[in-house]
Amino acid sequence: MTADLTEAISGLDLINLHWDDRGAELSVSFEGPLKRPFSPDEPDHDHVRLRLSFTGVSEFRVRGWSHIPIDSATVTQTADGVEATFTGPATSAEVTARSVELLAVSTFRLAAP
């Protein structure tokens, strides 16, 4: 499952990290060009937005954050749960959690510049 999540977020931009310390949860949102395995909600949609939810977070580190797109995003299964890293030229974030779930997927049409 984690290999599928890594594939799903590969090539997408990290747009949001939201920490909820009440439940030790982290939401991570991505968006970018529409690709498999996702299909458009409407025929003219060409981009996807998705959100991962990490629960039972035991470690969360952000060493840098930037609007510049990330180069790498991985989600790896471990004996105790999952580990994820999101890195780029000016972004470095790591999370260790009990579990991760793909919660939301929506598609949209990118507005013309």
DAVENWO-V940397 format. One record per backbone hydrogen bond with DSSP energy under -1.0 kcal/mol. CO is the residue of the C=O (numbers start at 1). NH is the residue of the N-H. E is the energy in kcal/mol with one decimal. If there is no record, write none. Layout:
BEGIN
co=CO nh=NH e=E
co=CO nh=NH e=E
END
This chain:
BEGIN
co=1 nh=5 e=-1.8
co=2 nh=6 e=-2.4
co=3 nh=7 e=-2.2
co=4 nh=8 e=-2.3
co=5 nh=9 e=-2.1
co=6 nh=10 e=-1.2
co=9 nh=12 e=-2.1
co=13 nh=31 e=-1.9
co=16 nh=29 e=-2.4
co=18 nh=27 e=-2.6
co=20 nh=23 e=-1.0
co=20 nh=25 e=-2.2
co=24 nh=57 e=-2.8
co=25 nh=20 e=-3.0
co=26 nh=54 e=-3.3
co=27 nh=18 e=-2.7
co=28 nh=52 e=-2.9
co=29 nh=15 e=-2.6
co=29 nh=16 e=-1.4
co=30 nh=50 e=-2.4
co=31 nh=13 e=-3.1
co=32 nh=48 e=-3.1
co=35 nh=38 e=-1.8
co=42 nh=45 e=-1.8
co=46 nh=34 e=-2.7
co=47 nh=108 e=-2.2
co=48 nh=32 e=-1.9
co=49 nh=106 e=-2.6
co=50 nh=30 e=-2.7
co=51 nh=103 e=-2.4
co=51 nh=104 e=-1.2
co=52 nh=28 e=-2.6
co=53 nh=101 e=-1.7
co=54 nh=26 e=-2.3
co=55 nh=98 e=-1.4
co=55 nh=99 e=-1.8
co=59 nh=96 e=-2.5
co=61 nh=94 e=-2.6
co=64 nh=92 e=-2.1
co=72 nh=87 e=-2.6
co=74 nh=85 e=-1.9
co=76 nh=83 e=-2.4
co=81 nh=78 e=-3.1
co=82 nh=97 e=-2.5
co=83 nh=76 e=-3.4
co=84 nh=95 e=-2.3
co=85 nh=74 e=-2.3
co=86 nh=93 e=-2.2
co=87 nh=71 e=-2.2
co=87 nh=72 e=-2.4
co=91 nh=88 e=-2.4
co=92 nh=63 e=-3.1
co=92 nh=64 e=-1.1
co=93 nh=86 e=-2.5
co=94 nh=61 e=-2.6
co=95 nh=84 e=-2.5
co=96 nh=58 e=-2.5
co=96 nh=59 e=-1.6
co=97 nh=82 e=-2.8
co=99 nh=55 e=-2.1
co=101 nh=53 e=-2.7
co=104 nh=51 e=-2.0
co=106 nh=49 e=-3.1
co=108 nh=46 e=-1.6
co=108 nh=47 e=-2.3
END
